Amino acid sequence: MDSGEERGSIYVGVGGWDFDPWRGTFYPAGLPKARQLEHLASRLNATEINATYYKLQSPALFERWAAMVPEGFKFAVKASRFCTNRRVLGEAGEAVGKFCAQGLSALGGKLGPILWQFAATKPFDPDDIRAFLALLPASQDGVALRHALEPRHESFKCAEFVALARAAGVAIVIAEHETYPQIADLTADFVYARLQCAGEAEPLGYGEAALDRWAKVATGWAAGESPAGLDYHGDVPAEAVPRDAFVFFISAAKIRNPLAAEALARRL
């Protein structure tokens, strides 16, 4: 979904690609599991790799995944729990280094942002967040890295956190979730949103009005705008600078997420 010269590109996807209930609902009946990623990439232009949260993967596997998708497709990569599920984030240097060196660069231009998801019990500590941000490398093996932080504790809803992320050029994940805080401030040269309110009673996961709204919001993000109706906690940038926007439908009624993503993509 290339948004043109005056806007960034918009990438719409889901979490992973191997989910049995998608067989026969999103994937054609009888499609071999080995071709699920290829099929997903023919209908969407992004996915969020979740396997990396649990264990490191091999460079050969990243290369194989990259070969299965077309140019223009992006893999967001969820960072290891050993980096983020800890009391003191600033002590994660070794884990962060191992994670980034596992072979992410094998994705090349198909590498999207890295998602650093904090535990829901982790409160905002400015010194610790500052130390953690300093650990995030700008590149790995010559491939530029983009980083997005997903705090899930209410204490992060403050101007100080927004300022720290903006100074580091790191995105704050914009969450649509019943419990987790929403921090919609633009702090990087891209936007990362995780929509987690799909309902199984809706054939597309979301109603038409909700999809129309998110399409308008995503288009605004790509134009560098701070759309109305979201929760902001810091200063709004004075100048609208075009940004790539990554929008993922995650969790909730997961069986509906690919159809929700397709429905949103059609509106862009």
N, C-alpha and C positions, 0 to 999 in steps of 0.2 A: 504494500500500500504506500507507494511513493506519493508524497503530498505536494510535490512541486518545488520550484526554486525558492519561493518565499516561505516555505514551511519545511520542517523536518519530516522525516519518514515516520510512519506509524506502523508499529508491529503489534499484531494481535495473536495471542496464543493461549495455551493451557499449561497445566502442570504435567510434565512427562508425556508419554505416549503409550505406555503399556498398562492398560486398565481393562480388565475383562468385560465389565458392563458396557464398554464402548463397542464391543464386537456385536455387529448386527444393528447398532443404533447410530454409530458414526463410521465404523469400519464395515465394509461389505462382509456379509457372511462368507466364511471360508477363506478370508484373507490370511495368509501365513503371518505369524507373529513377526517374522523377520522382515516383513514389508510394512509393518505398521508405521514406522517413522517416515518412510518414503510416502505413504498415503497421506499421513497428516500434513507433510510438507507440501503436498499438492493442493491442499485446501486452506492452510494457514501459513503464516510467514514467521512464526516464532514458537518456541516452547521453552519451558523452564525445567532444566535437568534437576531432578530431586535425588538421584542415586548418589551424587557427590556429597550430599549432606551426611550420609551414613558411612561411606568409605571412599578412599582415593581410587581413581580409575587410571587406566594405562593410557599412554600416548597413542598406542595403536587403536584403542577403542574410540578415542576422540577423533582420530583420523577416519575411522570407519563411519562414524556418525556424520562427519562433515561430508563424506563422499556420497551419502545417501540423500542429501537435500540440495536444492538448487541454489544458485547464487542469489543473494538477497535475503536468504533465510538466516535467522539469528537464534542461537542457543544462549539463553540466560542460564547461569550456573549457580546453584544454591551452595553456599559455602559450608564447609564441614562443621558439624556440631562441636567438634573439639576446639574450634576457633571461637565460637560464640556462646556456648553454654558453659560459662565460667563466671565466677564472682568478680574477678579482676580481668577485664578485657585487655588492658594494657600489657598483660603478661603472656599474650597469645602469639608473640613474635615467631617462635619456632613453628607453631602450628600453621600460622598464616603463610610462612615461607614454603612449607611442605605442600600446602594446598595449592598455592599458585604455581608451584614447580611440577605438579603431577602430570602435566601434559596439556593444559588449557590452550597453550599456544598452537597446538596441532589443529585447533579449530580455525585458526587464521582469521580471515575477514568474516567468518560466520560466528565468531565469538561475540555474544552480547554482554550485558552487564553481569557482574558478580553480585549475588544477593547475600548480604550478611544479616541473618535473622537473629535477633536477640531473644533470650528467654523472656516470657511474659512477666517473670518475677524480677527481672533486672531493672532497677530504677536508674534514673538519670544521675550520673556523677560527672560533672564537667571535666575534671582532671582525667578521669579514666577514659572518657570518650575522646578527649584530645590525644591521649597516649595511643589509643586504638587507631584513630585516624592516621596517625604518623606511621603506623605499621603497614598501611595499604600501599602496595607498589603501583607506580604509574604504568609500568610495562613488565612483561615477562618474555624473555627470548625475542625481544624486538617487537612484540605484539602489544599494542596499547590496551590497558585495562581500564574499565569503567566500574565504579563501585556504587552500590545502593545499600543503605542501612535500613533495616526494618525493626524499629523499636516497638515493643508491645506493652509498655508500661505508661500509665497516664502522666507520669512525671516528665516525660519527654516533650510534652505539649508546652514548650516555652521558647521564648525568643533566643535564649542563650544557646540552646541546641541547634536551632535553625542557623544561627550565626556561625557556629563551629562547622557545621556541614557545608555551608556556603563557602567559608574560607578555604576548606579542603577540596572544593569542587566535587563533593560526593552527594549523590541524590538521597533523599529521604523517601522511602516507599510510601506511596499514597494508598492507604488501606480503606477499603469498604468492608466493614466487618461489624457485627453486632456488639462486640466487646472491645476490640483493640482500638487505640486512638487513631484518629485521622490527622495527619500533618501534611497539608497540601502545598506547603511552601516550596517554590522552585529554587533548588540550591546547586544544580549541576547543569551540564550542557545536554542533558537528557532527562526524561521523566519516566518513572517506573511505578505502575499502579497494579495492585492486586485486588480484584473484585471477588468478594467471597460471600455473596448473598443470593446465589442462584436458588430457585425453588423448584422442587421436582414436579409440583402441580402445573408449572408453566412449561409448555412444550419446548420453548427455547431457553428455559432457565430464568429468563427475565421477560417482563412484559414489553410490549412495543414502546410504550412511553419511556420506560427506563433505558431501553437500548438507544432510543433517539437522544435521550439526555446524555448518555455516555459518549455517543458519537460526537455530539456537539462539544463536550468537554475535551475529548481526545484531539479533535481538530483545533481547539483553542490551545492546547498544550503544544502542538506541533508548530503553531504560529508564535509561540513564546508567551502566550497570555496566561494569566492566573484566573481561571474561570470562576464565575460567581457560584455560590451555593456549596462551596467546600470550606473546610476548616483551616484557617491560617493562623500562625502563631508568631510570625516575625514580620519584618518589613517586606512589602511587595516590591520586586525589582522595578526600577523606574523605567527601564527600556525593555520592550518585548523582543527577545532574541529567539529566532527559530530553534526548536529542539526536536530531536528524535523522541518519540513517545512509545513506550512499551506497556502494553495492557494485557494482563493475564487473568483469566477466569480460573479460580483456584477453590478447591475444597467445596464446602456446602453440598448442594446437590450435584456432585461431581459428574454423574452420568449425563447431565445437561450441558456441561461446560463447553465441549467442542461446538455444539450447535449454537450456544450463546456467542462464542467467539466468531463463528462464521456470520451470524446475524449482525454483529457489530461491524465486522469487516465490510459487509455489503453496504453499510451506510456511510462508509468513508470515501 
